[in-house]
Amino acid sequence: MSFYPTRLDAAADRAVAPGYSRIGFRVRSRAWPPLPPHALAGRSAVVTGANSGVGKAIAIGLARLGASVTLAVRSTSRGDAAAAEIAAAVPGAVLGVERCDVADLADVRRFATEFLGKTDRVDVLVHNAGVMPTARAESAQGHELCLSTHVLGPLLLTELLAPAMARTSAARVILMSSGGMYTQGLHPDDLEYRTAGYRGATAYARSKRMQVVLTPVMAEHLAGAGVSVHSMHPGWVDTPGVATSLPRFRALTGPLLRSPAEGADTAIWLAAANDLPSGRFWHDRKLRPEHYLRRTRESPTDRDRLWQYCTTAIADY
Ligand SMILES: NC(=O)c1ccc[n+]([C@@H]2O[C@H](COP(=O)([O-])OP(=O)(O)OC[C@H]3O[C@@H](n4cnc5c(N)ncnc54)[C@H](OP(=O)(O)O)[C@@H]3O)[C@@H](O)[C@H]2O)c1
């Protein structure tokens, strides 16, 4: 099976709506063989932001394949409610709910320490938690909120759980990025988006670009531990997050939006499939370009500066 899309499939993404809406999913998924029912039996997965939207659907999909799933959430009451729904959908599912505010580096450290006291293996780590702030906000450590939620928290959590991932065979890290990253390049002089004219949607897209830029760097960093790293776009998905942050987009695209289960599909597939190339960007079970526009391309120096900034920011935690 080729990991590359056909020309028609690639053209659907270039045209945006045909590739990212439910139309793309429905056409493409006709060719996908079902995942083996027990593909993740005996495996342990952690999904951040798993109480809602795409994250909850990923947790359901992983549990259905036999994984024990930890819902890492910032509200345990919302996490418990989601776990009850997942248990009803997947009888016998082995689920845990743990508090973890991924934007707060100290809380990420606390969660990882407590979690590693209870388990010694992590096979799948899905960095799904996401935000689109209405105004510039900072994390407990003073980092811009999209940067801390989508980049710094996930990097630290990956680093802290890496020993438990190295203990398993073929562990994988999945970063839930977004097609919005195609509109933005790196801004290595202003990673914290301190310049005037802050826009939440731009901050979101910049941080989703950072995830994609860091994916091959993390992959290289973790290759020795046998851990692969993947970033992905779920398509346009009808979730509480979209309803709250992008009401006009939702009103315009309404019937074209994917269901959360459709948006979760590629993450579940990345968790279960074998022999995938590490360090790449995926959508609908195929490798996709990291850039469509020349202006968004970063230099190796810019990539190094991002990595240095992030590793320095998390170093004390
Ligand atoms: N929906 C789309 O069309 C789409 C498209 C591209 C990419 N994505 C990505 O998909 C992911 C899921 O988005 P969604 O659409 O499913 O949105 P959603 O329904 O708003 O879900 C986001 C989840 O992230 C959690 N979260 C936010 N900040 C957190 C933090 N600091 N610590 C822990 N959890 C946190 C939220 O928890 P609370 O319930 O506590 O707020 C919620 O569970 C995001 O990364 C998003 O960028 C979505």
The ligand as an SDF file (V2000), in Angstrom:
LIG
                    3D

 48 52  0  0  0  0  0  0  0  0999 V2000
  -12.4640   20.4680   14.6830 N   0  0  0  0  0  0  0  0  0  0  0  0
  -11.7290   20.7480   13.6240 C   0  0  0  0  0  0  0  0  0  0  0  0
  -12.2410   21.0200   12.5250 O   0  0  0  0  0  0  0  0  0  0  0  0
  -10.2330   20.6890   13.7280 C   0  0  0  0  0  0  0  0  0  0  0  0
   -9.4850   20.9680   12.5710 C   0  0  0  0  0  0  0  0  0  0  0  0
   -8.1010   20.9190   12.6560 C   0  0  0  0  0  0  0  0  0  0  0  0
   -7.4900   20.5950   13.8500 C   0  0  0  0  0  0  0  0  0  0  0  0
   -8.2460   20.3560   14.9520 N   0  0  0  0  0  0  0  0  0  0  0  0
   -7.5490   20.0340   16.2030 C   0  0  0  0  0  0  0  0  0  0  0  0
   -8.1460   18.9290   16.8260 O   0  0  0  0  0  0  0  0  0  0  0  0
   -7.9380   19.0050   18.2360 C   0  0  0  0  0  0  0  0  0  0  0  0
   -9.2480   18.7920   18.9480 C   0  0  0  0  0  0  0  0  0  0  0  0
  -10.1110   19.8680   18.6250 O   0  0  0  0  0  0  0  0  0  0  0  0
  -11.6900   19.7880   18.6750 P   0  0  0  0  0  0  0  0  0  0  0  0
  -12.1830   20.4000   17.4290 O   0  0  0  0  0  0  0  0  0  0  0  0
  -12.1100   18.4270   19.0560 O   0  0  0  0  0  0  0  0  0  0  0  0
  -11.9800   20.8540   19.8330 O   0  0  0  0  0  0  0  0  0  0  0  0
  -12.7100   20.7560   21.2360 P   0  0  0  0  0  0  0  0  0  0  0  0
  -14.0040   20.0580   21.1000 O   0  0  0  0  0  0  0  0  0  0  0  0
  -12.7170   22.1500   21.7600 O   0  0  0  0  0  0  0  0  0  0  0  0
  -11.7130   19.8790   22.0780 O   0  0  0  0  0  0  0  0  0  0  0  0
  -10.5120   20.4110   22.5630 C   0  0  0  0  0  0  0  0  0  0  0  0
  -10.1340   19.6400   23.7870 C   0  0  0  0  0  0  0  0  0  0  0  0
   -8.8810   20.1470   24.2400 O   0  0  0  0  0  0  0  0  0  0  0  0
   -8.9910   20.3410   25.6380 C   0  0  0  0  0  0  0  0  0  0  0  0
   -8.0320   21.3190   26.1200 N   0  0  0  0  0  0  0  0  0  0  0  0
   -7.8810   22.6060   25.7550 C   0  0  0  0  0  0  0  0  0  0  0  0
   -6.8800   23.1660   26.4520 N   0  0  0  0  0  0  0  0  0  0  0  0
   -6.3960   22.2070   27.2750 C   0  0  0  0  0  0  0  0  0  0  0  0
   -5.3780   22.1710   28.2370 C   0  0  0  0  0  0  0  0  0  0  0  0
   -4.6410   23.2510   28.5140 N   0  0  0  0  0  0  0  0  0  0  0  0
   -5.1400   21.0310   28.8830 N   0  0  0  0  0  0  0  0  0  0  0  0
   -5.8730   19.9210   28.6290 C   0  0  0  0  0  0  0  0  0  0  0  0
   -6.8760   19.8910   27.7390 N   0  0  0  0  0  0  0  0  0  0  0  0
   -7.1310   21.0350   27.0760 C   0  0  0  0  0  0  0  0  0  0  0  0
  -10.4270   20.7870   25.8590 C   0  0  0  0  0  0  0  0  0  0  0  0
  -10.7670   20.6400   27.2170 O   0  0  0  0  0  0  0  0  0  0  0  0
  -11.9610   21.4760   27.8920 P   0  0  0  0  0  0  0  0  0  0  0  0
  -13.2100   20.7210   27.5740 O   0  0  0  0  0  0  0  0  0  0  0  0
  -11.5910   21.4440   29.3250 O   0  0  0  0  0  0  0  0  0  0  0  0
  -11.9410   22.8440   27.2870 O   0  0  0  0  0  0  0  0  0  0  0  0
  -11.1250   19.8040   24.9430 C   0  0  0  0  0  0  0  0  0  0  0  0
  -11.2600   18.5740   25.5640 O   0  0  0  0  0  0  0  0  0  0  0  0
   -7.3150   20.3660   18.5060 C   0  0  0  0  0  0  0  0  0  0  0  0
   -5.9200   20.2430   18.6560 O   0  0  0  0  0  0  0  0  0  0  0  0
   -7.6270   21.1440   17.2570 C   0  0  0  0  0  0  0  0  0  0  0  0
   -6.6730   22.1470   17.0060 O   0  0  0  0  0  0  0  0  0  0  0  0
   -9.6150   20.3900   14.9250 C   0  0  0  0  0  0  0  0  0  0  0  0
  1  2  1  0
  2  3  2  0
  2  4  1  0
  4  5  1  0
  4 48  2  0
  5  6  2  0
  6  7  1  0
  7  8  2  0
  8  9  1  0
  8 48  1  0
  9 10  1  0
  9 46  1  0
 10 11  1  0
 11 12  1  0
 11 44  1  0
 12 13  1  0
 13 14  1  0
 14 15  2  0
 14 16  1  0
 14 17  1  0
 17 18  1  0
 18 19  2  0
 18 20  1  0
 18 21  1  0
 21 22  1  0
 22 23  1  0
 23 24  1  0
 23 42  1  0
 24 25  1  0
 25 26  1  0
 25 36  1  0
 26 27  1  0
 26 35  1  0
 27 28  2  0
 28 29  1  0
 29 30  1  0
 29 35  2  0
 30 31  1  0
 30 32  2  0
 32 33  1  0
 33 34  2  0
 34 35  1  0
 36 37  1  0
 36 42  1  0
 37 38  1  0
 38 39  2  0
 38 40  1  0
 38 41  1  0
 42 43  1  0
 44 45  1  0
 44 46  1  0
 46 47  1  0
M  CHG  2   8   1  16  -1
M  END
$$$$
